[in-house]
Amino acid sequence: MSQLSPPETGYESRVRTRVIQLFRWCGVWAGTCALMAFGPKFLWNKGLVFTLLAIGLNVCVGVRTIVANKRYLEELDDLQRKVHLNSLAITVGVAMIVGVPYSIMASYRLIPFHADVAHLVVLMALTYGASNLYGAWRYR
Amino acid sequence: MKNRLKVLRAERDWTQAQLADALNVSRQTINAIETGKFDPSLPLAFRAARLFGLRIEEIFHDQEP
């Protein structure tokens, strides 16, 4: 074989499509989170039915976001999957190692501020991002 | 694991991007394989063998301990 015929859709463009889909679903999910958090107070005066509908919508969009993330990971090649697997392993480990003592410290009032699950989510997001950057740098 | 991917690619005057496109992977993956930072999966090794018209062991070989 002397000539390479590129496939109809290149790897990079397919991954880019999946990333865009994932970002869109993440955006919609963030929107439904905001609706769920602020809607009862500012939009429907704490009406129970609307609050339950907002929670249901958030869960449905959340499930769709998980599916979008799964499809994105399935589209990746061996190396990118390995980078993500390493990032996931580090993220879960950090969440466990930091989360449990954080919870215990909060229950004994050893931290000067209100302990919130959002802190853990932010930590996980930062860990995942940093791990991915490290993986990309390591195999550059 | 050692491999002859870079040599085989150079013989055909292909860029990493072209080889990546033909093997349906990222250019970063080709670079990582060529530099020995990453060992490909069996399906990817088979795809490479099919593309170059060689057997897997003619491209990839285990390093002596």
N, CA and C atoms of all chains as a GROMACS GRO file, in nm:
protein
  615
    1MET      N    1   0.084  -0.120   0.000
    1MET     CA    2   0.000   0.000   0.000
    1MET      C    3   0.087   0.125   0.000
    2SER      N    4   0.074   0.207  -0.101
    2SER     CA    5   0.159   0.324  -0.108
    2SER      C    6   0.082   0.452  -0.079
    3GLN      N    7  -0.049   0.449  -0.093
    3GLN     CA    8  -0.131   0.567  -0.069
    3GLN      C    9  -0.221   0.544   0.051
    4LEU      N   10  -0.232   0.647   0.132
    4LEU     CA   11  -0.322   0.638   0.247
    4LEU      C   12  -0.453   0.705   0.209
    5SER      N   13  -0.563   0.634   0.224
    5SER     CA   14  -0.691   0.698   0.200
    5SER      C   15  -0.757   0.723   0.336
    6PRO      N   16  -0.766   0.851   0.378
    6PRO     CA   17  -0.824   0.879   0.508
    6PRO      C   18  -0.969   0.835   0.516
    7PRO      N   19  -1.013   0.790   0.634
    7PRO     CA   20  -1.152   0.748   0.648
    7PRO      C   21  -1.246   0.866   0.628
    8GLU      N   22  -1.373   0.836   0.604
    8GLU     CA   23  -1.471   0.941   0.574
    8GLU      C   24  -1.471   1.050   0.682
    9THR      N   25  -1.475   1.004   0.806
    9THR     CA   26  -1.472   1.100   0.916
    9THR      C   27  -1.349   1.072   1.000
   10GLY      N   28  -1.263   1.171   1.016
   10GLY     CA   29  -1.140   1.153   1.092
   10GLY      C   30  -1.167   1.138   1.241
   11TYR      N   31  -1.070   1.076   1.309
   11TYR     CA   32  -1.081   1.055   1.454
   11TYR      C   33  -1.102   1.187   1.527
   12GLU      N   34  -1.019   1.286   1.491
   12GLU     CA   35  -1.024   1.414   1.561
   12GLU      C   36  -1.162   1.480   1.549
   13SER      N   37  -1.220   1.475   1.429
   13SER     CA   38  -1.349   1.543   1.410
   13SER      C   39  -1.461   1.470   1.484
   14ARG      N   40  -1.451   1.336   1.491
   14ARG     CA   41  -1.555   1.260   1.563
   14ARG      C   42  -1.547   1.289   1.714
   15VAL      N   43  -1.423   1.296   1.764
   15VAL     CA   44  -1.406   1.327   1.907
   15VAL      C   45  -1.456   1.469   1.935
   16ARG      N   46  -1.424   1.561   1.842
   16ARG     CA   47  -1.469   1.699   1.860
   16ARG      C   48  -1.622   1.706   1.866
   17THR      N   49  -1.687   1.630   1.780
   17THR     CA   50  -1.834   1.626   1.781
   17THR      C   51  -1.886   1.579   1.915
   18ARG      N   52  -1.823   1.472   1.968
   18ARG     CA   53  -1.866   1.418   2.098
   18ARG      C   54  -1.841   1.518   2.212
   19VAL      N   55  -1.728   1.589   2.202
   19VAL     CA   56  -1.696   1.690   2.305
   19VAL      C   57  -1.801   1.801   2.304
   20ILE      N   58  -1.838   1.845   2.182
   20ILE     CA   59  -1.939   1.951   2.171
   20ILE      C   60  -2.072   1.904   2.230
   21GLN      N   61  -2.109   1.778   2.197
   21GLN     CA   62  -2.235   1.723   2.252
   21GLN      C   63  -2.229   1.719   2.404
   22LEU      N   64  -2.114   1.674   2.456
   22LEU     CA   65  -2.098   1.665   2.602
   22LEU      C   66  -2.107   1.804   2.666
   23PHE      N   67  -2.041   1.903   2.605
   23PHE     CA   68  -2.046   2.038   2.660
   23PHE      C   69  -2.189   2.092   2.659
   24ARG      N   70  -2.262   2.064   2.551
   24ARG     CA   71  -2.401   2.111   2.543
   24ARG      C   72  -2.484   2.051   2.657
   25TRP      N   73  -2.469   1.921   2.676
   25TRP     CA   74  -2.547   1.855   2.781
   25TRP      C   75  -2.505   1.903   2.920
   26CYS      N   76  -2.376   1.929   2.938
   26CYS     CA   77  -2.328   1.983   3.066
   26CYS      C   78  -2.390   2.121   3.090
   27GLY      N   79  -2.398   2.201   2.983
   27GLY     CA   80  -2.457   2.334   2.994
   27GLY      C   81  -2.604   2.326   3.031
   28VAL      N   82  -2.677   2.235   2.963
   28VAL     CA   83  -2.820   2.218   2.994
   28VAL      C   84  -2.837   2.169   3.137
   29TRP      N   85  -2.750   2.077   3.178
   29TRP     CA   86  -2.757   2.025   3.316
   29TRP      C   87  -2.732   2.136   3.417
   30ALA      N   88  -2.632   2.221   3.390
   30ALA     CA   89  -2.604   2.334   3.480
   30ALA      C   90  -2.726   2.427   3.486
   31GLY      N   91  -2.791   2.445   3.370
   31GLY     CA   92  -2.912   2.528   3.366
   31GLY      C   93  -3.024   2.470   3.452
   32THR      N   94  -3.042   2.339   3.443
   32THR     CA   95  -3.149   2.276   3.524
   32THR      C   96  -3.112   2.279   3.673
   33CYS      N   97  -2.981   2.275   3.703
   33CYS     CA   98  -2.938   2.289   3.844
   33CYS      C   99  -2.976   2.427   3.898
   34ALA      N  100  -2.952   2.529   3.811
   34ALA     CA  101  -2.988   2.666   3.851
   34ALA      C  102  -3.138   2.678   3.868
   35LEU      N  103  -3.213   2.618   3.775
   35LEU     CA  104  -3.360   2.621   3.784
   35LEU      C  105  -3.408   2.556   3.914
   36MET      N  106  -3.346   2.443   3.946
   36MET     CA  107  -3.383   2.368   4.067
   36MET      C  108  -3.347   2.447   4.193
   37ALA      N  109  -3.234   2.519   4.187
   37ALA     CA  110  -3.188   2.592   4.306
   37ALA      C  111  -3.262   2.724   4.326
   38PHE      N  112  -3.285   2.797   4.216
   38PHE     CA  113  -3.341   2.932   4.231
   38PHE      C  114  -3.488   2.943   4.192
   39GLY      N  115  -3.536   2.846   4.113
   39GLY     CA  116  -3.676   2.849   4.068
   39GLY      C  117  -3.776   2.859   4.181
   40PRO      N  118  -3.767   2.774   4.285
   40PRO     CA  119  -3.866   2.779   4.393
   40PRO      C  120  -3.877   2.916   4.458
   41LYS      N  121  -3.767   2.987   4.467
   41LYS     CA  122  -3.768   3.117   4.536
   41LYS      C  123  -3.808   3.231   4.443
   42PHE      N  124  -3.756   3.228   4.318
   42PHE     CA  125  -3.774   3.344   4.232
   42PHE      C  126  -3.879   3.326   4.122
   43LEU      N  127  -3.915   3.202   4.090
   43LEU     CA  128  -4.004   3.183   3.975
   43LEU      C  129  -4.144   3.133   4.012
   44TRP      N  130  -4.154   3.038   4.105
   44TRP     CA  131  -4.287   2.982   4.134
   44TRP      C  132  -4.321   2.980   4.283
   45ASN      N  133  -4.261   3.065   4.358
   45ASN     CA  134  -4.296   3.088   4.499
   45ASN      C  135  -4.307   2.957   4.579
   46LYS      N  136  -4.208   2.870   4.563
   46LYS     CA  137  -4.197   2.744   4.638
   46LYS      C  138  -4.313   2.647   4.614
   47GLY      N  139  -4.376   2.657   4.497
   47GLY     CA  140  -4.482   2.560   4.462
   47GLY      C  141  -4.425   2.420   4.450
   48LEU      N  142  -4.484   2.326   4.522
   48LEU     CA  143  -4.428   2.190   4.532
   48LEU      C  144  -4.421   2.119   4.397
   49VAL      N  145  -4.531   2.132   4.319
   49VAL     CA  146  -4.536   2.060   4.191
   49VAL      C  147  -4.424   2.106   4.098
   50PHE      N  148  -4.407   2.237   4.088
   50PHE     CA  149  -4.302   2.290   3.999
   50PHE      C  150  -4.163   2.252   4.050
   51THR      N  151  -4.148   2.250   4.181
   51THR     CA  152  -4.017   2.212   4.237
   51THR      C  153  -3.985   2.067   4.203
   52LEU      N  154  -4.087   1.981   4.218
   52LEU     CA  155  -4.067   1.839   4.184
   52LEU      C  156  -4.040   1.821   4.035
   53LEU      N  157  -4.110   1.901   3.953
   53LEU     CA  158  -4.087   1.894   3.808
   53LEU      C  159  -3.943   1.937   3.775
   54ALA      N  160  -3.896   2.042   3.843
   54ALA     CA  161  -3.758   2.090   3.820
   54ALA      C  162  -3.656   1.984   3.860
   55ILE      N  163  -3.683   1.916   3.974
   55ILE     CA  164  -3.592   1.810   4.018
   55ILE      C  165  -3.592   1.695   3.918
   56GLY      N  166  -3.713   1.657   3.872
   56GLY     CA  167  -3.725   1.548   3.773
   56GLY      C  168  -3.651   1.582   3.645
   57LEU      N  169  -3.668   1.707   3.600
   57LEU     CA  170  -3.600   1.752   3.478
   57LEU      C  171  -3.448   1.746   3.496
   58ASN      N  172  -3.402   1.788   3.614
   58ASN     CA  173  -3.258   1.787   3.642
   58ASN      C  174  -3.203   1.645   3.638
   59VAL      N  175  -3.279   1.551   3.696
   59VAL     CA  176  -3.233   1.411   3.697
   59VAL      C  177  -3.229   1.355   3.555
   60CYS      N  178  -3.335   1.383   3.477
   60CYS     CA  179  -3.341   1.333   3.338
   60CYS      C  180  -3.224   1.388   3.256
   61VAL      N  181  -3.201   1.518   3.267
   61VAL     CA  182  -3.090   1.579   3.192
   61VAL      C  183  -2.957   1.525   3.243
   62GLY      N  184  -2.948   1.500   3.374
   62GLY     CA  185  -2.826   1.442   3.432
   62GLY      C  186  -2.795   1.305   3.373
   63VAL      N  187  -2.900   1.223   3.358
   63VAL     CA  188  -2.881   1.090   3.299
   63VAL      C  189  -2.833   1.104   3.155
   64ARG      N  190  -2.892   1.200   3.082
   64ARG     CA  191  -2.853   1.221   2.942
   64ARG      C  192  -2.707   1.270   2.934
   65THR      N  193  -2.666   1.349   3.033
   65THR     CA  194  -2.527   1.397   3.037
   65THR      C  195  -2.431   1.281   3.061
   66ILE      N  196  -2.473   1.188   3.148
   66ILE     CA  197  -2.389   1.070   3.173
   66ILE      C  198  -2.373   0.988   3.045
   67VAL      N  199  -2.484   0.974   2.971
   67VAL     CA  200  -2.480   0.900   2.843
   67VAL      C  201  -2.386   0.971   2.745
   68ALA      N  202  -2.394   1.103   2.740
   68ALA     CA  203  -2.307   1.181   2.650
   68ALA      C  204  -2.160   1.162   2.688
   69ASN      N  205  -2.133   1.158   2.818
   69ASN     CA  206  -1.995   1.138   2.864
   69ASN      C  207  -1.946   0.997   2.828
   70LYS      N  208  -2.035   0.899   2.843
   70LYS     CA  209  -2.000   0.760   2.809
   70LYS      C  210  -1.968   0.748   2.659
   71ARG      N  211  -2.050   0.815   2.578
   71ARG     CA  212  -2.027   0.810   2.432
   71ARG      C  213  -1.896   0.879   2.395
   72TYR      N  214  -1.866   0.985   2.466
   72TYR     CA  215  -1.739   1.055   2.442
   72TYR      C  216  -1.622   0.963   2.474
   73LEU      N  217  -1.628   0.895   2.589
   73LEU     CA  218  -1.519   0.805   2.629
   73LEU      C  219  -1.505   0.688   2.531
   74GLU      N  220  -1.620   0.638   2.480
   74GLU     CA  221  -1.616   0.527   2.384
   74GLU      C  222  -1.552   0.568   2.252
   75GLU      N  223  -1.562   0.698   2.221
   75GLU     CA  224  -1.506   0.747   2.095
   75GLU      C  225  -1.354   0.761   2.099
   76LEU      N  226  -1.300   0.772   2.220
   76LEU     CA  227  -1.156   0.795   2.235
   76LEU      C  228  -1.074   0.673   2.195
   77ASP      N  229  -0.948   0.696   2.159
   77ASP     CA  230  -0.859   0.584   2.127
   77ASP      C  231  -0.793   0.530   2.255
   78ASP      N  232  -0.710   0.428   2.238
   78ASP     CA  233  -0.650   0.357   2.353
   78ASP      C  234  -0.580   0.451   2.450
   79LEU      N  235  -0.496   0.539   2.395
   79LEU     CA  236  -0.414   0.625   2.480
   79LEU      C  237  -0.500   0.726   2.556
   80GLN      N  238  -0.596   0.786   2.486
   80GLN     CA  239  -0.682   0.885   2.552
   80GLN      C  240  -0.766   0.819   2.661
   81ARG      N  241  -0.811   0.696   2.635
   81ARG     CA  242  -0.887   0.624   2.738
   81ARG      C  243  -0.799   0.597   2.859
   82LYS      N  244  -0.672   0.562   2.833
   82LYS     CA  245  -0.581   0.537   2.944
   82LYS      C  246  -0.562   0.663   3.027
   83VAL      N  247  -0.546   0.777   2.959
   83VAL     CA  248  -0.530   0.905   3.030
   83VAL      C  249  -0.653   0.932   3.117
   84HIS      N  250  -0.772   0.910   3.059
   84HIS     CA  251  -0.895   0.934   3.135
   84HIS      C  252  -0.910   0.833   3.249
   85LEU      N  253  -0.871   0.709   3.225
   85LEU     CA  254  -0.880   0.607   3.331
   85LEU      C  255  -0.790   0.645   3.448
   86ASN      N  256  -0.668   0.689   3.417
   86ASN     CA  257  -0.576   0.734   3.523
   86ASN      C  258  -0.636   0.853   3.599
   87SER      N  259  -0.695   0.946   3.524
   87SER     CA  260  -0.755   1.064   3.587
   87SER      C  261  -0.869   1.023   3.679
   88LEU      N  262  -0.953   0.930   3.632
   88LEU     CA  263  -1.065   0.883   3.713
   88LEU      C  264  -1.016   0.816   3.840
   89ALA      N  265  -0.911   0.734   3.826
   89ALA     CA  266  -0.856   0.663   3.942
   89ALA      C  267  -0.803   0.762   4.045
   90ILE      N  268  -0.730   0.863   3.997
   90ILE     CA  269  -0.676   0.965   4.089
   90ILE      C  270  -0.790   1.044   4.154
   91THR      N  271  -0.889   1.080   4.072
   91THR     CA  272  -1.001   1.160   4.123
   91THR      C  273  -1.080   1.084   4.231
   92VAL      N  274  -1.112   0.959   4.205
   92VAL     CA  275  -1.186   0.879   4.304
   92VAL      C  276  -1.103   0.863   4.431
   93GLY      N  277  -0.974   0.838   4.414
   93GLY     CA  278  -0.886   0.822   4.530
   93GLY      C  279  -0.880   0.948   4.614
   94VAL      N  280  -0.861   1.063   4.547
   94VAL     CA  281  -0.854   1.191   4.619
   94VAL      C  282  -0.987   1.219   4.689
   95ALA      N  283  -1.098   1.192   4.619
   95ALA     CA  284  -1.230   1.219   4.678
   95ALA      C  285  -1.250   1.136   4.805
   96MET      N  286  -1.207   1.010   4.801
   96MET     CA  287  -1.221   0.923   4.918
   96MET      C  288  -1.130   0.969   5.032
   97ILE      N  289  -1.004   0.993   4.996
   97ILE     CA  290  -0.903   1.026   5.098
   97ILE      C  291  -0.931   1.162   5.163
   98VAL      N  292  -0.980   1.257   5.084
   98VAL     CA  293  -1.010   1.389   5.139
   98VAL      C  294  -1.152   1.394   5.196
   99GLY      N  295  -1.246   1.330   5.127
   99GLY     CA  296  -1.388   1.338   5.165
   99GLY      C  297  -1.419   1.283   5.302
  100VAL      N  298  -1.364   1.167   5.336
  100VAL     CA  299  -1.396   1.104   5.465
  100VAL      C  300  -1.343   1.187   5.583
  101PRO      N  301  -1.214   1.226   5.584
  101PRO     CA  302  -1.168   1.311   5.695
  101PRO      C  303  -1.241   1.445   5.700
  102TYR      N  304  -1.273   1.500   5.580
  102TYR     CA  305  -1.345   1.629   5.574
  102TYR      C  306  -1.480   1.616   5.644
  103SER      N  307  -1.550   1.505   5.616
  103SER     CA  308  -1.680   1.482   5.677
  103SER      C  309  -1.668   1.466   5.828
  104ILE      N  310  -1.566   1.392   5.871
  104ILE     CA  311  -1.546   1.370   6.016
  104ILE      C  312  -1.509   1.502   6.085
  105MET      N  313  -1.421   1.579   6.018
  105MET     CA  314  -1.383   1.709   6.076
  105MET      C  315  -1.504   1.802   6.086
  106ALA      N  316  -1.591   1.794   5.987
  106ALA     CA  317  -1.711   1.879   5.990
  106ALA      C  318  -1.803   1.837   6.104
  107SER      N  319  -1.817   1.706   6.124
  107SER     CA  320  -1.907   1.658   6.230
  107SER      C  321  -1.855   1.695   6.370
  108TYR      N  322  -1.723   1.706   6.384
  108TYR     CA  323  -1.665   1.748   6.514
  108TYR      C  324  -1.636   1.900   6.518
  109ARG      N  325  -1.686   1.970   6.417
  109ARG     CA  326  -1.672   2.116   6.408
  109ARG      C  327  -1.525   2.160   6.414
  110LEU      N  328  -1.442   2.088   6.341
  110LEU     CA  329  -1.299   2.121   6.339
  110LEU      C  330  -1.263   2.214   6.223
  111ILE      N  331  -1.361   2.243   6.136
  111ILE     CA  332  -1.336   2.338   6.027
  111ILE      C  333  -1.418   2.464   6.052
  112PRO      N  334  -1.357   2.579   6.026
  112PRO     CA  335  -1.420   2.705   6.066
  112PRO      C  336  -1.537   2.751   5.977
  113PHE      N  337  -1.565   2.676   5.869
  113PHE     CA  338  -1.673   2.719   5.778
  113PHE      C  339  -1.771   2.604   5.760
  114HIS      N  340  -1.882   2.634   5.693
  114HIS     CA  341  -1.985   2.533   5.671
  114HIS      C  342  -1.938   2.431   5.566
  115ALA      N  343  -1.934   2.306   5.604
  115ALA     CA  344  -1.892   2.201   5.510
  115ALA      C  345  -2.006   2.175   5.410
  116ASP      N  346  -1.969   2.178   5.283
  116ASP     CA  347  -2.071   2.160   5.179
  116ASP      C  348  -2.021   2.056   5.080
  117VAL      N  349  -2.115   1.976   5.027
  117VAL     CA  350  -2.076   1.873   4.929
  117VAL      C  351  -2.018   1.938   4.802
  118ALA      N  352  -2.056   2.065   4.780
  118ALA     CA  353  -2.004   2.136   4.662
  118ALA      C  354  -1.851   2.148   4.667
  119HIS      N  355  -1.796   2.156   4.788
  119HIS     CA  356  -1.650   2.164   4.802
  119HIS      C  357  -1.585   2.038   4.744
  120LEU      N  358  -1.647   1.924   4.774
  120LEU     CA  359  -1.596   1.797   4.724
  120LEU      C  360  -1.607   1.789   4.571
  121VAL      N  361  -1.719   1.839   4.520
  121VAL     CA  362  -1.740   1.839   4.374
  121VAL      C  363  -1.634   1.925   4.306
  122VAL      N  364  -1.607   2.040   4.362
  122VAL     CA  365  -1.505   2.130   4.306
  122VAL      C  366  -1.367   2.062   4.311
  123LEU      N  367  -1.337   1.999   4.426
  123LEU     CA  368  -1.208   1.930   4.440
  123LEU      C  369  -1.194   1.820   4.334
  124MET      N  370  -1.303   1.744   4.314
  124MET     CA  371  -1.300   1.636   4.214
  124MET      C  372  -1.279   1.692   4.074
  125ALA      N  373  -1.348   1.801   4.044
  125ALA     CA  374  -1.335   1.862   3.911
  125ALA      C  375  -1.192   1.911   3.888
  126LEU      N  376  -1.135   1.977   3.989
  126LEU     CA  377  -0.998   2.028   3.976
  126LEU      C  378  -0.898   1.913   3.963
  127THR      N  379  -0.918   1.807   4.043
  127THR     CA  380  -0.828   1.691   4.037
  127THR      C  381  -0.834   1.625   3.900
  128TYR      N  382  -0.957   1.609   3.850
  128TYR     CA  383  -0.975   1.545   3.719
  128TYR      C  384  -0.909   1.628   3.608
  129GLY      N  385  -0.929   1.758   3.615
  129GLY     CA  386  -0.869   1.846   3.516
  129GLY      C  387  -0.717   1.842   3.520
  130ALA      N  388  -0.663   1.851   3.641
  130ALA     CA  389  -0.516   1.850   3.657
  130ALA      C  390  -0.458   1.715   3.612
  131SER      N  391  -0.526   1.606   3.645
  131SER     CA  392  -0.478   1.473   3.605
  131SER      C  393  -0.478   1.459   3.453
  132ASN      N  394  -0.583   1.512   3.391
  132ASN     CA  395  -0.591   1.505   3.244
  132ASN      C  396  -0.481   1.586   3.179
  133LEU      N  397  -0.454   1.703   3.235
  133LEU     CA  398  -0.348   1.787   3.180
  133LEU      C  399  -0.213   1.717   3.194
  134TYR      N  400  -0.193   1.654   3.310
  134TYR     CA  401  -0.068   1.581   3.332
  134TYR      C  402  -0.055   1.466   3.231
  135GLY      N  403  -0.165   1.393   3.210
  135GLY     CA  404  -0.164   1.281   3.114
  135GLY      C  405  -0.132   1.329   2.973
  136ALA      N  406  -0.194   1.442   2.935
  136ALA     CA  407  -0.168   1.498   2.800
  136ALA      C  408  -0.021   1.540   2.787
  137TRP      N  409   0.033   1.595   2.895
  137TRP     CA  410   0.175   1.638   2.892
  137TRP      C  411   0.267   1.517   2.888
  138ARG      N  412   0.233   1.414   2.966
  138ARG     CA  413   0.318   1.295   2.977
  138ARG      C  414   0.332   1.222   2.843
  139TYR      N  415   0.222   1.215   2.768
  139TYR     CA  416   0.224   1.142   2.641
  139TYR      C  417   0.226   1.236   2.520
  140ARG      N  418   0.273   1.359   2.540
  140ARG     CA  419   0.269   1.459   2.431
  140ARG      C  420   0.360   1.418   2.315
  141MET      N  421   0.796  -0.263   2.520
  141MET     CA  422   0.784  -0.324   2.388
  141MET      C  423   0.843  -0.230   2.282
  142LYS      N  424   0.928  -0.287   2.195
  142LYS     CA  425   0.987  -0.207   2.087
  142LYS      C  426   0.899  -0.217   1.963
  143ASN      N  427   0.911  -0.120   1.876
  143ASN     CA  428   0.834  -0.129   1.751
  143ASN      C  429   0.906  -0.056   1.638
  144ARG      N  430   0.863  -0.091   1.514
  144ARG     CA  431   0.926  -0.033   1.395
  144ARG      C  432   0.832   0.066   1.325
  145LEU      N  433   0.738   0.116   1.402
  145LEU     CA  434   0.635   0.202   1.342
  145LEU      C  435   0.694   0.324   1.272
  146LYS      N  436   0.792   0.386   1.339
  146LYS     CA  437   0.850   0.509   1.283
  146LYS      C  438   0.923   0.479   1.152
  147VAL      N  439   0.996   0.366   1.150
  147VAL     CA  440   1.071   0.328   1.030
  147VAL      C  441   0.975   0.298   0.916
  148LEU      N  442   0.871   0.218   0.947
  148LEU     CA  443   0.774   0.180   0.844
  148LEU      C  444   0.702   0.304   0.790
  149ARG      N  445   0.672   0.394   0.879
  149ARG     CA  446   0.604   0.518   0.836
  149ARG      C  447   0.696   0.601   0.748
  150ALA      N  448   0.824   0.612   0.788
  150ALA     CA  449   0.921   0.691   0.710
  150ALA      C  450   0.943   0.629   0.572
  151GLU      N  451   0.946   0.496   0.566
  151GLU     CA  452   0.964   0.428   0.437
  151GLU      C  453   0.854   0.465   0.338
  152ARG      N  454   0.736   0.488   0.392
  152ARG     CA  455   0.621   0.521   0.306
  152ARG      C  456   0.600   0.672   0.292
  153ASP      N  457   0.686   0.748   0.361
  153ASP     CA  458   0.678   0.893   0.356
  153ASP      C  459   0.545   0.946   0.409
  154TRP      N  460   0.497   0.883   0.514
  154TRP     CA  461   0.373   0.926   0.576
  154TRP      C  462   0.404   1.014   0.698
  155THR      N  463   0.317   1.108   0.724
  155THR     CA  464   0.330   1.187   0.847
  155THR      C  465   0.259   1.113   0.961
  156GLN      N  466   0.288   1.156   1.082
  156GLN     CA  467   0.219   1.096   1.197
  156GLN      C  468   0.068   1.117   1.186
  157ALA      N  469   0.030   1.233   1.137
  157ALA     CA  470  -0.112   1.265   1.124
  157ALA      C  471  -0.180   1.171   1.024
  158GLN      N  472  -0.111   1.142   0.912
  158GLN     CA  473  -0.168   1.053   0.811
  158GLN      C  474  -0.184   0.912   0.867
  159LEU      N  475  -0.079   0.866   0.937
  159LEU     CA  476  -0.086   0.732   0.995
  159LEU      C  477  -0.197   0.726   1.101
  160ALA      N  478  -0.206   0.833   1.181
  160ALA     CA  479  -0.310   0.839   1.285
  160ALA      C  480  -0.448   0.830   1.222
  161ASP      N  481  -0.466   0.902   1.112
  161ASP     CA  482  -0.595   0.901   1.044
  161ASP      C  483  -0.627   0.761   0.990
  162ALA      N  484  -0.525   0.697   0.932
  162ALA     CA  485  -0.546   0.564   0.876
  162ALA      C  486  -0.575   0.459   0.984
  163LEU      N  487  -0.518   0.478   1.101
  163LEU     CA  488  -0.539   0.382   1.211
  163LEU      C  489  -0.653   0.424   1.303
  164ASN      N  490  -0.714   0.537   1.271
  164ASN     CA  491  -0.829   0.584   1.348
  164ASN      C  492  -0.793   0.616   1.493
  165VAL      N  493  -0.679   0.677   1.512
  165VAL     CA  494  -0.636   0.719   1.646
  165VAL      C  495  -0.585   0.864   1.638
  166SER      N  496  -0.547   0.919   1.752
  166SER     CA  497  -0.495   1.056   1.751
  166SER      C  498  -0.346   1.056   1.715
  167ARG      N  499  -0.297   1.172   1.668
  167ARG     CA  500  -0.154   1.182   1.636
  167ARG      C  501  -0.070   1.163   1.761
  168GLN      N  502  -0.124   1.207   1.874
  168GLN     CA  503  -0.055   1.192   2.002
  168GLN      C  504  -0.030   1.043   2.032
  169THR      N  505  -0.126   0.959   1.998
  169THR     CA  506  -0.112   0.815   2.022
  169THR      C  507   0.001   0.756   1.937
  170ILE      N  508   0.006   0.798   1.810
  170ILE     CA  509   0.113   0.750   1.721
  170ILE      C  510   0.248   0.792   1.777
  171ASN      N  511   0.257   0.916   1.820
  171ASN     CA  512   0.382   0.966   1.876
  171ASN      C  513   0.422   0.888   2.002
  172ALA      N  514   0.324   0.862   2.089
  172ALA     CA  515   0.352   0.789   2.213
  172ALA      C  516   0.398   0.646   2.185
  173ILE      N  517   0.340   0.584   2.081
  173ILE     CA  518   0.380   0.447   2.045
  173ILE      C  519   0.522   0.448   1.988
  174GLU      N  520   0.546   0.544   1.896
  174GLU     CA  521   0.679   0.551   1.832
  174GLU      C  522   0.790   0.577   1.933
  175THR      N  523   0.761   0.657   2.033
  175THR     CA  524   0.864   0.690   2.132
  175THR      C  525   0.869   0.588   2.247
  176GLY      N  526   0.785   0.486   2.238
  176GLY     CA  527   0.788   0.379   2.338
  176GLY      C  528   0.723   0.415   2.470
  177LYS      N  529   0.646   0.524   2.472
  177LYS     CA  530   0.579   0.565   2.596
  177LYS      C  531   0.451   0.487   2.619
  178PHE      N  532   0.398   0.431   2.512
  178PHE     CA  533   0.268   0.365   2.521
  178PHE      C  534   0.266   0.242   2.431
  179ASP      N  535   0.216   0.131   2.486
  179ASP     CA  536   0.202   0.008   2.407
  179ASP      C  537   0.059  -0.002   2.355
  180PRO      N  538   0.043  -0.028   2.225
  180PRO     CA  539  -0.094  -0.031   2.170
  180PRO      C  540  -0.170  -0.155   2.216
  181SER      N  541  -0.303  -0.147   2.207
  181SER     CA  542  -0.386  -0.264   2.236
  181SER      C  543  -0.373  -0.363   2.120
  182LEU      N  544  -0.420  -0.484   2.141
  182LEU     CA  545  -0.412  -0.586   2.035
  182LEU      C  546  -0.490  -0.544   1.910
  183PRO      N  547  -0.615  -0.492   1.925
  183PRO     CA  548  -0.686  -0.449   1.803
  183PRO      C  549  -0.610  -0.342   1.725
  184LEU      N  550  -0.547  -0.249   1.796
  184LEU     CA  551  -0.472  -0.144   1.727
  184LEU      C  552  -0.347  -0.202   1.660
  185ALA      N  553  -0.283  -0.296   1.727
  185ALA     CA  554  -0.165  -0.362   1.668
  185ALA      C  555  -0.206  -0.438   1.541
  186PHE      N  556  -0.323  -0.503   1.545
  186PHE     CA  557  -0.373  -0.574   1.426
  186PHE      C  558  -0.402  -0.476   1.313
  187ARG      N  559  -0.460  -0.362   1.347
  187ARG     CA  560  -0.491  -0.261   1.244
  187ARG      C  561  -0.362  -0.212   1.178
  188ALA      N  562  -0.260  -0.190   1.262
  188ALA     CA  563  -0.130  -0.145   1.208
  188ALA      C  564  -0.071  -0.252   1.116
  189ALA      N  565  -0.078  -0.377   1.161
  189ALA     CA  566  -0.023  -0.487   1.081
  189ALA      C  567  -0.095  -0.496   0.946
  190ARG      N  568  -0.227  -0.483   0.951
  190ARG     CA  569  -0.308  -0.489   0.827
  190ARG      C  570  -0.270  -0.373   0.734
  191LEU      N  571  -0.254  -0.256   0.792
  191LEU     CA  572  -0.222  -0.136   0.712
  191LEU      C  573  -0.087  -0.152   0.642
  192PHE      N  574   0.013  -0.204   0.713
  192PHE     CA  575   0.147  -0.217   0.656
  192PHE      C  576   0.166  -0.348   0.579
  193GLY      N  577   0.066  -0.436   0.585
  193GLY     CA  578   0.076  -0.565   0.516
  193GLY      C  579   0.182  -0.654   0.577
  194LEU      N  580   0.196  -0.646   0.710
  194LEU     CA  581   0.296  -0.726   0.781
  194LEU      C  582   0.230  -0.802   0.894
  195ARG      N  583   0.306  -0.895   0.954
  195ARG     CA  584   0.257  -0.962   1.074
  195ARG      C  585   0.286  -0.873   1.195
  196ILE      N  586   0.208  -0.893   1.300
  196ILE     CA  587   0.225  -0.808   1.420
  196ILE      C  588   0.368  -0.815   1.472
  197GLU      N  589   0.424  -0.937   1.474
  197GLU     CA  590   0.559  -0.951   1.532
  197GLU      C  591   0.668  -0.889   1.444
  198GLU      N  592   0.631  -0.854   1.319
  198GLU     CA  593   0.727  -0.784   1.233
  198GLU      C  594   0.727  -0.633   1.264
  199ILE      N  595   0.626  -0.589   1.336
  199ILE     CA  596   0.620  -0.447   1.374
  199ILE      C  597   0.653  -0.427   1.522
  200PHE      N  598   0.592  -0.512   1.605
  200PHE     CA  599   0.612  -0.499   1.750
  200PHE      C  600   0.686  -0.621   1.802
  201HIS      N  601   0.785  -0.597   1.885
  201HIS     CA  602   0.851  -0.711   1.948
  201HIS      C  603   0.883  -0.683   2.094
  202ASP      N  604   0.873  -0.790   2.173
  202ASP     CA  605   0.895  -0.778   2.316
  202ASP      C  606   1.043  -0.753   2.343
  203GLN      N  607   1.069  -0.669   2.442
  203GLN     CA  608   1.208  -0.642   2.478
  203GLN      C  609   1.260  -0.756   2.564
  204GLU      N  610   1.388  -0.789   2.543
  204GLU     CA  611   1.451  -0.892   2.626
  204GLU      C  612   1.458  -0.843   2.770
  205PRO      N  613   1.429  -0.932   2.868
  205PRO     CA  614   1.435  -0.887   3.009
  205PRO      C  615   1.577  -0.855   3.051
   0.00000   0.00000   0.00000
